[in-house]
Amino acid sequence: MECPEEPYDGELQPGDVEIRFRPLSPLDRSGLTVVIEIKSKWSASREANRQERVDALHADIRAATRLVDFGVYLSLPSAAWSQGD
């Protein structure tokens, strides 16, 4: 999700990535084996090509994991983040 507004230096820091797993509840419905939800703060450059970004993420995840029946949901809310030292 690198962008000019938030350049990435190649070094992940605590809080940069969170991975969460949750089982489907009896009320959930999905025809997919896995749904990957990605949230990143909104920026103009991310907004401009969000579909291309999510398509590239899907292709990269497929190549890395060999998953077939999965979806990627990209959310770009207007947000702020603060994490203490």
N, C-alpha and C positions, 0 to 999 in steps of 0.2 A: 504494500500500500504506500510505497515511497512516493513522495510528491515534493515539489519545490517549497511548498509552505512548511513542510516538516521533513527536512532532509534526513536520510538514514545513513549513519556512519559505518554500517556493517557489524556493529556490536550490539546485540540485544541486551537490554538492561532489565532488571526486575520490573514487572508491570507492563512490559512491552507486549507480551503474549500470554494469554491465559487459555488453557485447554480444559474444557469441562465436558463430562459425559453424563447423560441422564437417560434412563430407560423410558420407553414410551409408556404413558399411562393408559388405562383402559379407555379414556376419552380421546386420546390422540389418534389421528388417522393419517397414514402416509403410505404411498405405494413404493417408497424408496427404502433401501436398506439403511442408508445413512443420510442425514442432513447436516451439513456443516454451515454454521452461521458465523459470519465474520462481521464484526462491528469495528468501524474506524471513524474517527472524527471527520465531519464534513469539511471539504475544502473545494475550491473552485476547480482545481485541476483533477481531483478525484471524481467530481460530479461530471466533468466534461466527457470522460471516457469510462464510466462505471461499468457498462455492459462489456466492453473489451477487457477490462480488468477482471471481472468475475469469470468471463470465458477463459482467460489465460490461467486464472487460479484453478478452475475446474480441470483444464488440460494438465497443468502441473501436478495437481493432486492425483489425477488418474495415472499419470506416468510414474509417480513416486510410490503409489500404494497398490496399483492395479485394481482399484475399486471400479465397478462398472455401473451399478444401480445406485447412484447417489446424486445429490444436488448441493449446490453452494448458494447460500443466500447472503448477499452483501448489503449491509445497512450502513448508511452514512448520516447519522444524526448530527444535528448541531449540538455540540457537547463541549465540556471542559473536563480536564483531568488534573488532579494533584496527588502526588505521592510524596510523603515525607522522606527525609534522608535515610 
